[in-house]
Amino acid sequence: MRGDGDGWVRCAAGHRHWGRNGAAGLLLRDRSGGADRVVLQHRAFWSHQGGTWGVPGGARDSGESAVQAALRETGEEAAIPPAAVRPYGLVSDDHGGWAYTTVVGVPRVPVDPEPIGGESEDVRWVPVAEVPARELHPGFAAAWPALSAAPEPFTLVVDAANVVGARGRGDGWWRDRAGATAGLLDALAPLAAGLAPADLPPGVTAGPLDLLLPRVVVVVEGAARAVTEQAARWPVELVAAPGPGDDAVVGAAAAAGGQVVVVTADRGLRDRLSSAYVGPSWLLGRLAGEA
Ligand SMILES: [Zn+2]
């Protein structure tokens, strides 16, 4: 319920913290066009640790995820719409009985933060190199060395025809390619909720992040393109290839930026990629683990 998380609690270590259900904040980082900058909030002088710089954030409401809370608070304090942010990782600082979750995100569209709502003296983009020179909120200052080392977002591009073929060998999947692809998408959905560092494909790093929220791009071709009529069912991005799927896979991987891994066993396709790749067995192993 909105606002029901407001209040002070004492954690297992004996500190007083704001947020009965814990708290969450957003570290929005933009590394596009040669920039490297983050959105920082100069907290209003009347507030707790007033006058210091930190990330926008606040108490989590009951039933609200850390991502939902961080994006809501950022909208309320920095006028950044939740839809403008792609969250891609989480770092949790658990004190026992209270935890602070930093959500790391990148802008989906150009973002121009401005202070609103009275809790912000100022909100602005700050070059990463200049962050340590500011008077930082003590919690943010302690977290910054690790947070600043967070890797770029992770995108998984799935060659659906190839993976479905590897998954469905022998059960007649080729007679119902759209149905088999829908089954793959159902199985993939939990991946979008997050991958722990131990579950990442080789070569992808989580750095200090406890959980990576991958962007999952699934390329479908031929008769399997019928699944796009139900695209809203799955928390992934569907790309319907107009011709052979390979061209669309190469294009999606090249356009993604950050850490990119393509799932395919197709040797000809692998030769065309500038990004990393893994075989369907890696993905099918993850999916089996989710079941
Ligand atoms: Zn504490």
Residues whose N, C-alpha, C, O or C-beta is under 5 A from the ligand:
A	BS01	ZN	C11 A13 H15 H95
